[in-house]
Amino acid sequence: MAGDVNKAILIGHLGRNPDVRHNKAKVE
């Protein structure tokens, strides 16, 4: 469930902050 929420947040941030994807990927 948490993964789904993170994915939604990640997609939302990707719209204006592509850097977030790199950060999230690093964390995972």
Secondary structure, DSSP 4 states (H G I P E B T S, - for coil): -HHHHHHHHHHHHHTT-HHHHHHHHHH-
